[in-house]
Amino acid sequence: MRVSVYVPTRDESGNKISYKDTLRNTACFMCAQFGGCTTTTARGNWLNEEHVFTQERVFVVEAYTNDKGAPFLVKHAATLIKSTLNQEAVAYTIDNEMFFI
């Protein structure tokens, strides 16, 4: 099973945020749960509250596992990211199917 969680670099209003500790904590969590992970960068795009096109760099923290509890664990990680970084939503994937928390 392939699981991933997205770590943003801007808050829900599009302002830059301090994300580095959360990124490190997320990677450590994924390593502890699944034995390792890979972090890559991507570009996230959305319309903000005023419907203005916004872009940001995001980090995708990904792992492969046979752990049947992985969906719960990656959803938990997304929930923590959402509250820690003041997000309207945080994306996570399970076998390439995207979910938002």
PyMOL commands that set and color helices and strands:
alter all, ss='L'
color gray80, all
select helices_A, chain A and resi 20-34+70-84
alter helices_A, ss='H'
color red, helices_A
select strands_A, chain A and resi 2-7+38-47+53-64+91-94+97-100
alter strands_A, ss='S'
color yellow, strands_A
deselect
rebuild
show_as cartoon
